Amino acid sequence: MNSIFLRIYGGMLGVLVLVALLGVLALHVLNQERGEQYRERLAHG
């Protein structure tokens, strides 16, 4: 009985951590891309 709850909460925690990591990675890539576009626009005027 106790192990079932531990397995469920452990799985939920794992999924939450995975989603958080994917979100941070997506934000980092998006921010890097926007930074490059911004620098290109500054260079070209």
CHARMM-style PDB file with segment names, atoms N, HN, CA, C and O in Angstrom:
ATOM      1  N   MET     1       0.833  -1.198   0.000  1.00  0.00      PROA
ATOM      2  CA  MET     1       0.000   0.000   0.000  1.00  0.00      PROA
ATOM      3  C   MET     1       0.876   1.260   0.000  1.00  0.00      PROA
ATOM      4  O   MET     1       0.657   2.175  -0.794  1.00  0.00      PROA
ATOM      5  N   ASN     2       1.854   1.296   0.885  1.00  0.00      PROA
ATOM      6  HN  ASN     2       2.032   0.552   1.530  1.00  0.00      PROA
ATOM      7  CA  ASN     2       2.719   2.470   0.977  1.00  0.00      PROA
ATOM      8  C   ASN     2       3.570   2.625  -0.276  1.00  0.00      PROA
ATOM      9  O   ASN     2       3.803   3.744  -0.731  1.00  0.00      PROA
ATOM     10  N   SER     3       4.035   1.515  -0.835  1.00  0.00      PROA
ATOM     11  HN  SER     3       3.845   0.606  -0.465  1.00  0.00      PROA
ATOM     12  CA  SER     3       4.899   1.594  -2.009  1.00  0.00      PROA
ATOM     13  C   SER     3       4.140   2.100  -3.234  1.00  0.00      PROA
ATOM     14  O   SER     3       4.733   2.728  -4.111  1.00  0.00      PROA
ATOM     15  N   ILE     4       2.839   1.833  -3.302  1.00  0.00      PROA
ATOM     16  HN  ILE     4       2.358   1.323  -2.590  1.00  0.00      PROA
ATOM     17  CA  ILE     4       2.043   2.331  -4.431  1.00  0.00      PROA
ATOM     18  C   ILE     4       2.016   3.861  -4.400  1.00  0.00      PROA
ATOM     19  O   ILE     4       2.213   4.515  -5.424  1.00  0.00      PROA
ATOM     20  N   PHE     5       1.771   4.421  -3.214  1.00  0.00      PROA
ATOM     21  HN  PHE     5       1.611   3.890  -2.382  1.00  0.00      PROA
ATOM     22  CA  PHE     5       1.749   5.877  -3.096  1.00  0.00      PROA
ATOM     23  C   PHE     5       3.123   6.466  -3.387  1.00  0.00      PROA
ATOM     24  O   PHE     5       3.234   7.494  -4.056  1.00  0.00      PROA
ATOM     25  N   LEU     6       4.161   5.820  -2.888  1.00  0.00      PROA
ATOM     26  HN  LEU     6       4.071   4.985  -2.344  1.00  0.00      PROA
ATOM     27  CA  LEU     6       5.513   6.304  -3.164  1.00  0.00      PROA
ATOM     28  C   LEU     6       5.813   6.268  -4.652  1.00  0.00      PROA
ATOM     29  O   LEU     6       6.442   7.180  -5.187  1.00  0.00      PROA
ATOM     30  N   ARG     7       5.362   5.212  -5.319  1.00  0.00      PROA
ATOM     31  HN  ARG     7       4.851   4.471  -4.884  1.00  0.00      PROA
ATOM     32  CA  ARG     7       5.609   5.095  -6.758  1.00  0.00      PROA
ATOM     33  C   ARG     7       4.858   6.183  -7.520  1.00  0.00      PROA
ATOM     34  O   ARG     7       5.401   6.786  -8.446  1.00  0.00      PROA
ATOM     35  N   ILE     8       3.609   6.430  -7.129  1.00  0.00      PROA
ATOM     36  HN  ILE     8       3.169   5.940  -6.377  1.00  0.00      PROA
ATOM     37  CA  ILE     8       2.813   7.460  -7.809  1.00  0.00      PROA
ATOM     38  C   ILE     8       3.431   8.840  -7.600  1.00  0.00      PROA
ATOM     39  O   ILE     8       3.624   9.591  -8.556  1.00  0.00      PROA
ATOM     40  N   TYR     9       3.744   9.172  -6.331  1.00  0.00      PROA
ATOM     41  HN  TYR     9       3.587   8.562  -5.554  1.00  0.00      PROA
ATOM     42  CA  TYR     9       4.298  10.497  -6.060  1.00  0.00      PROA
ATOM     43  C   TYR     9       5.704  10.645  -6.633  1.00  0.00      PROA
ATOM     44  O   TYR     9       6.083  11.730  -7.074  1.00  0.00      PROA
ATOM     45  N   GLY    10       6.470   9.573  -6.630  1.00  0.00      PROA
ATOM     46  HN  GLY    10       6.162   8.691  -6.272  1.00  0.00      PROA
ATOM     47  CA  GLY    10       7.793   9.614  -7.246  1.00  0.00      PROA
ATOM     48  C   GLY    10       7.700   9.855  -8.743  1.00  0.00      PROA
ATOM     49  O   GLY    10       8.482  10.622  -9.305  1.00  0.00      PROA
ATOM     50  N   GLY    11       6.744   9.197  -9.386  1.00  0.00      PROA
ATOM     51  HN  GLY    11       6.109   8.574  -8.930  1.00  0.00      PROA
ATOM     52  CA  GLY    11       6.539   9.400 -10.818  1.00  0.00      PROA
ATOM     53  C   GLY    11       6.087  10.811 -11.133  1.00  0.00      PROA
ATOM     54  O   GLY    11       6.553  11.429 -12.090  1.00  0.00      PROA
ATOM     55  N   MET    12       5.163  11.318 -10.309  1.00  0.00      PROA
ATOM     56  HN  MET    12       4.784  10.816  -9.532  1.00  0.00      PROA
ATOM     57  CA  MET    12       4.698  12.689 -10.519  1.00  0.00      PROA
ATOM     58  C   MET    12       5.828  13.688 -10.326  1.00  0.00      PROA
ATOM     59  O   MET    12       5.946  14.652 -11.083  1.00  0.00      PROA
ATOM     60  N   LEU    13       6.659  13.460  -9.315  1.00  0.00      PROA
ATOM     61  HN  LEU    13       6.564  12.677  -8.700  1.00  0.00      PROA
ATOM     62  CA  LEU    13       7.794  14.345  -9.073  1.00  0.00      PROA
ATOM     63  C   LEU    13       8.787  14.278 -10.228  1.00  0.00      PROA
ATOM     64  O   LEU    13       9.327  15.302 -10.648  1.00  0.00      PROA
ATOM     65  N   GLY    14       9.026  13.075 -10.740  1.00  0.00      PROA
ATOM     66  HN  GLY    14       8.587  12.244 -10.399  1.00  0.00      PROA
ATOM     67  CA  GLY    14       9.928  12.916 -11.876  1.00  0.00      PROA
ATOM     68  C   GLY    14       9.418  13.640 -13.110  1.00  0.00      PROA
ATOM     69  O   GLY    14      10.183  14.304 -13.809  1.00  0.00      PROA
ATOM     70  N   VAL    15       8.118  13.512 -13.377  1.00  0.00      PROA
ATOM     71  HN  VAL    15       7.497  12.973 -12.809  1.00  0.00      PROA
ATOM     72  CA  VAL    15       7.525  14.197 -14.533  1.00  0.00      PROA
ATOM     73  C   VAL    15       7.603  15.708 -14.349  1.00  0.00      PROA
ATOM     74  O   VAL    15       7.884  16.440 -15.298  1.00  0.00      PROA
ATOM     75  N   LEU    16       7.355  16.171 -13.131  1.00  0.00      PROA
ATOM     76  HN  LEU    16       7.127  15.576 -12.360  1.00  0.00      PROA
ATOM     77  CA  LEU    16       7.414  17.605 -12.861  1.00  0.00      PROA
ATOM     78  C   LEU    16       8.815  18.153 -13.092  1.00  0.00      PROA
ATOM     79  O   LEU    16       8.981  19.213 -13.696  1.00  0.00      PROA
ATOM     80  N   VAL    17       9.825  17.430 -12.611  1.00  0.00      PROA
ATOM     81  HN  VAL    17       9.690  16.569 -12.121  1.00  0.00      PROA
ATOM     82  CA  VAL    17      11.210  17.855 -12.811  1.00  0.00      PROA
ATOM     83  C   VAL    17      11.560  17.842 -14.297  1.00  0.00      PROA
ATOM     84  O   VAL    17      12.232  18.751 -14.786  1.00  0.00      PROA
ATOM     85  N   LEU    18      11.105  16.811 -15.017  1.00  0.00      PROA
ATOM     86  HN  LEU    18      10.559  16.073 -14.620  1.00  0.00      PROA
ATOM     87  CA  LEU    18      11.379  16.714 -16.449  1.00  0.00      PROA
ATOM     88  C   LEU    18      10.747  17.877 -17.212  1.00  0.00      PROA
ATOM     89  O   LEU    18      11.384  18.476 -18.078  1.00  0.00      PROA
ATOM     90  N   VAL    19       9.495  18.193 -16.889  1.00  0.00      PROA
ATOM     91  HN  VAL    19       8.977  17.707 -16.185  1.00  0.00      PROA
ATOM     92  CA  VAL    19       8.807  19.303 -17.550  1.00  0.00      PROA
ATOM     93  C   VAL    19       9.499  20.630 -17.237  1.00  0.00      PROA
ATOM     94  O   VAL    19       9.637  21.484 -18.112  1.00  0.00      PROA
ATOM     95  N   ALA    20       9.934  20.798 -15.983  1.00  0.00      PROA
ATOM     96  HN  ALA    20       9.822  20.104 -15.272  1.00  0.00      PROA
ATOM     97  CA  ALA    20      10.631  22.031 -15.608  1.00  0.00      PROA
ATOM     98  C   ALA    20      11.942  22.161 -16.377  1.00  0.00      PROA
ATOM     99  O   ALA    20      12.268  23.242 -16.869  1.00  0.00      PROA
ATOM    100  N   LEU    21      12.698  21.065 -16.484  1.00  0.00      PROA
ATOM    101  HN  LEU    21      12.434  20.187 -16.085  1.00  0.00      PROA
ATOM    102  CA  LEU    21      13.961  21.109 -17.223  1.00  0.00      PROA
ATOM    103  C   LEU    21      13.730  21.408 -18.698  1.00  0.00      PROA
ATOM    104  O   LEU    21      14.466  22.195 -19.294  1.00  0.00      PROA
ATOM    105  N   LEU    22      12.714  20.785 -19.292  1.00  0.00      PROA
ATOM    106  HN  LEU    22      12.117  20.146 -18.808  1.00  0.00      PROA
ATOM    107  CA  LEU    22      12.414  21.051 -20.700  1.00  0.00      PROA
ATOM    108  C   LEU    22      11.987  22.505 -20.903  1.00  0.00      PROA
ATOM    109  O   LEU    22      12.356  23.125 -21.901  1.00  0.00      PROA
ATOM    110  N   GLY    23      11.219  23.047 -19.971  1.00  0.00      PROA
ATOM    111  HN  GLY    23      10.920  22.544 -19.160  1.00  0.00      PROA
ATOM    112  CA  GLY    23      10.806  24.442 -20.064  1.00  0.00      PROA
ATOM    113  C   GLY    23      11.981  25.395 -19.985  1.00  0.00      PROA
ATOM    114  O   GLY    23      12.059  26.356 -20.751  1.00  0.00      PROA
ATOM    115  N   VAL    24      12.899  25.135 -19.058  1.00  0.00      PROA
ATOM    116  HN  VAL    24      12.835  24.355 -18.435  1.00  0.00      PROA
ATOM    117  CA  VAL    24      14.088  25.983 -18.923  1.00  0.00      PROA
ATOM    118  C   VAL    24      14.944  25.891 -20.177  1.00  0.00      PROA
ATOM    119  O   VAL    24      15.461  26.901 -20.654  1.00  0.00      PROA
ATOM    120  N   LEU    25      15.096  24.684 -20.713  1.00  0.00      PROA
ATOM    121  HN  LEU    25      14.676  23.863 -20.326  1.00  0.00      PROA
ATOM    122  CA  LEU    25      15.886  24.505 -21.929  1.00  0.00      PROA
ATOM    123  C   LEU    25      15.247  25.244 -23.107  1.00  0.00      PROA
ATOM    124  O   LEU    25      15.944  25.893 -23.886  1.00  0.00      PROA
ATOM    125  N   ALA    26      13.922  25.145 -23.237  1.00  0.00      PROA
ATOM    126  HN  ALA    26      13.356  24.618 -22.604  1.00  0.00      PROA
ATOM    127  CA  ALA    26      13.229  25.834 -24.323  1.00  0.00      PROA
ATOM    128  C   ALA    26      13.379  27.349 -24.189  1.00  0.00      PROA
ATOM    129  O   ALA    26      13.616  28.041 -25.178  1.00  0.00      PROA
ATOM    130  N   LEU    27      13.241  27.862 -22.965  1.00  0.00      PROA
ATOM    131  HN  LEU    27      13.048  27.299 -22.161  1.00  0.00      PROA
ATOM    132  CA  LEU    27      13.413  29.297 -22.756  1.00  0.00      PROA
ATOM    133  C   LEU    27      14.828  29.745 -23.086  1.00  0.00      PROA
ATOM    134  O   LEU    27      15.021  30.810 -23.671  1.00  0.00      PROA
ATOM    135  N   HSD    28      15.813  28.944 -22.717  1.00  0.00      PROA
ATOM    136  HN  HSD    28      15.656  28.078 -22.242  1.00  0.00      PROA
ATOM    137  CA  HSD    28      17.209  29.286 -22.993  1.00  0.00      PROA
ATOM    138  C   HSD    28      17.464  29.355 -24.498  1.00  0.00      PROA
ATOM    139  O   HSD    28      18.090  30.297 -24.983  1.00  0.00      PROA
ATOM    140  N   VAL    29      16.976  28.354 -25.234  1.00  0.00      PROA
ATOM    141  HN  VAL    29      16.467  27.589 -24.840  1.00  0.00      PROA
ATOM    142  CA  VAL    29      17.174  28.324 -26.687  1.00  0.00      PROA
ATOM    143  C   VAL    29      16.451  29.500 -27.337  1.00  0.00      PROA
ATOM    144  O   VAL    29      17.001  30.158 -28.220  1.00  0.00      PROA
ATOM    145  N   LEU    30      15.219  29.765 -26.903  1.00  0.00      PROA
ATOM    146  HN  LEU    30      14.772  29.230 -26.186  1.00  0.00      PROA
ATOM    147  CA  LEU    30      14.440  30.866 -27.463  1.00  0.00      PROA
ATOM    148  C   LEU    30      15.120  32.208 -27.194  1.00  0.00      PROA
ATOM    149  O   LEU    30      15.198  33.059 -28.080  1.00  0.00      PROA
ATOM    150  N   ASN    31      15.610  32.390 -25.970  1.00  0.00      PROA
ATOM    151  HN  ASN    31      15.547  31.698 -25.251  1.00  0.00      PROA
ATOM    152  CA  ASN    31      16.275  33.639 -25.610  1.00  0.00      PROA
ATOM    153  C   ASN    31      17.559  33.823 -26.405  1.00  0.00      PROA
ATOM    154  O   ASN    31      17.873  34.935 -26.830  1.00  0.00      PROA
ATOM    155  N   GLN    32      18.299  32.744 -26.608  1.00  0.00      PROA
ATOM    156  HN  GLN    32      18.044  31.840 -26.263  1.00  0.00      PROA
ATOM    157  CA  GLN    32      19.534  32.822 -27.382  1.00  0.00      PROA
ATOM    158  C   GLN    32      19.222  33.215 -28.829  1.00  0.00      PROA
ATOM    159  O   GLN    32      19.923  34.041 -29.415  1.00  0.00      PROA
ATOM    160  N   GLU    33      18.179  32.628 -29.397  1.00  0.00      PROA
ATOM    161  HN  GLU    33      17.610  31.957 -28.921  1.00  0.00      PROA
ATOM    162  CA  GLU    33      17.785  32.938 -30.773  1.00  0.00      PROA
ATOM    163  C   GLU    33      17.367  34.404 -30.892  1.00  0.00      PROA
ATOM    164  O   GLU    33      17.752  35.084 -31.843  1.00  0.00      PROA
ATOM    165  N   ARG    34      16.582  34.890 -29.930  1.00  0.00      PROA
ATOM    166  HN  ARG    34      16.269  34.338 -29.157  1.00  0.00      PROA
ATOM    167  CA  ARG    34      16.152  36.287 -29.960  1.00  0.00      PROA
ATOM    168  C   ARG    34      17.342  37.224 -29.805  1.00  0.00      PROA
ATOM    169  O   ARG    34      17.377  38.284 -30.431  1.00  0.00      PROA
ATOM    170  N   GLY    35      18.311  36.853 -28.984  1.00  0.00      PROA
ATOM    171  HN  GLY    35      18.283  35.992 -28.475  1.00  0.00      PROA
ATOM    172  CA  GLY    35      19.506  37.668 -28.806  1.00  0.00      PROA
ATOM    173  C   GLY    35      20.302  37.787 -30.084  1.00  0.00      PROA
ATOM    174  O   GLY    35      20.810  38.861 -30.404  1.00  0.00      PROA
ATOM    175  N   GLU    36      20.417  36.693 -30.821  1.00  0.00      PROA
ATOM    176  HN  GLU    36      20.004  35.820 -30.561  1.00  0.00      PROA
ATOM    177  CA  GLU    36      21.138  36.729 -32.101  1.00  0.00      PROA
ATOM    178  C   GLU    36      20.417  37.625 -33.103  1.00  0.00      PROA
ATOM    179  O   GLU    36      21.055  38.411 -33.803  1.00  0.00      PROA
ATOM    180  N   GLN    37      19.097  37.511 -33.175  1.00  0.00      PROA
ATOM    181  HN  GLN    37      18.579  36.872 -32.606  1.00  0.00      PROA
ATOM    182  CA  GLN    37      18.342  38.362 -34.097  1.00  0.00      PROA
ATOM    183  C   GLN    37      18.482  39.834 -33.716  1.00  0.00      PROA
ATOM    184  O   GLN    37      18.608  40.699 -34.583  1.00  0.00      PROA
ATOM    185  N   TYR    38      18.458  40.110 -32.409  1.00  0.00      PROA
ATOM    186  HN  TYR    38      18.355  39.407 -31.705  1.00  0.00      PROA
ATOM    187  CA  TYR    38      18.604  41.489 -31.937  1.00  0.00      PROA
ATOM    188  C   TYR    38      19.966  42.057 -32.324  1.00  0.00      PROA
ATOM    189  O   TYR    38      20.058  43.200 -32.773  1.00  0.00      PROA
ATOM    190  N   ARG    39      21.014  41.272 -32.153  1.00  0.00      PROA
ATOM    191  HN  ARG    39      20.940  40.343 -31.789  1.00  0.00      PROA
ATOM    192  CA  ARG    39      22.360  41.741 -32.516  1.00  0.00      PROA
ATOM    193  C   ARG    39      22.483  41.944 -34.026  1.00  0.00      PROA
ATOM    194  O   ARG    39      23.153  42.875 -34.474  1.00  0.00      PROA
ATOM    195  N   GLU    40      21.843  41.082 -34.810  1.00  0.00      PROA
ATOM    196  HN  GLU    40      21.299  40.326 -34.446  1.00  0.00      PROA
ATOM    197  CA  GLU    40      21.876  41.261 -36.269  1.00  0.00      PROA
ATOM    198  C   GLU    40      21.182  42.557 -36.664  1.00  0.00      PROA
ATOM    199  O   GLU    40      21.676  43.290 -37.521  1.00  0.00      PROA
ATOM    200  N   ARG    41      20.031  42.846 -36.039  1.00  0.00      PROA
ATOM    201  HN  ARG    41      19.630  42.250 -35.343  1.00  0.00      PROA
ATOM    202  CA  ARG    41      19.323  44.082 -36.354  1.00  0.00      PROA
ATOM    203  C   ARG    41      20.132  45.303 -35.934  1.00  0.00      PROA
ATOM    204  O   ARG    41      20.128  46.318 -36.629  1.00  0.00      PROA
ATOM    205  N   LEU    42      20.824  45.211 -34.801  1.00  0.00      PROA
ATOM    206  HN  LEU    42      20.827  44.386 -34.236  1.00  0.00      PROA
ATOM    207  CA  LEU    42      21.676  46.328 -34.381  1.00  0.00      PROA
ATOM    208  C   LEU    42      22.818  46.541 -35.366  1.00  0.00      PROA
ATOM    209  O   LEU    42      23.162  47.682 -35.675  1.00  0.00      PROA
ATOM    210  N   ALA    43      23.406  45.466 -35.858  1.00  0.00      PROA
ATOM    211  HN  ALA    43      23.126  44.539 -35.607  1.00  0.00      PROA
ATOM    212  CA  ALA    43      24.546  45.575 -36.767  1.00  0.00      PROA
ATOM    213  C   ALA    43      24.124  46.168 -38.110  1.00  0.00      PROA
ATOM    214  O   ALA    43      24.871  46.936 -38.716  1.00  0.00      PROA
ATOM    215  N   HSD    44      22.924  45.811 -38.573  1.00  0.00      PROA
ATOM    216  HN  HSD    44      22.316  45.188 -38.080  1.00  0.00      PROA
ATOM    217  CA  HSD    44      22.467  46.297 -39.878  1.00  0.00      PROA
ATOM    218  C   HSD    44      21.787  47.660 -39.785  1.00  0.00      PROA
ATOM    219  O   HSD    44      21.569  48.317 -40.803  1.00  0.00      PROA
ATOM    220  N   GLY    45      21.458  48.075 -38.598  1.00  0.00      PROA
ATOM    221  HN  GLY    45      21.635  47.541 -37.772  1.00  0.00      PROA
ATOM    222  CA  GLY    45      20.853  49.389 -38.443  1.00  0.00      PROA
ATOM    223  C   GLY    45      19.386  49.315 -38.366  1.00  0.00      PROA
ATOM    224  OT1 GLY    45      18.722  50.343 -38.234  1.00  0.00      PROA
TER     225      GLY     45
END
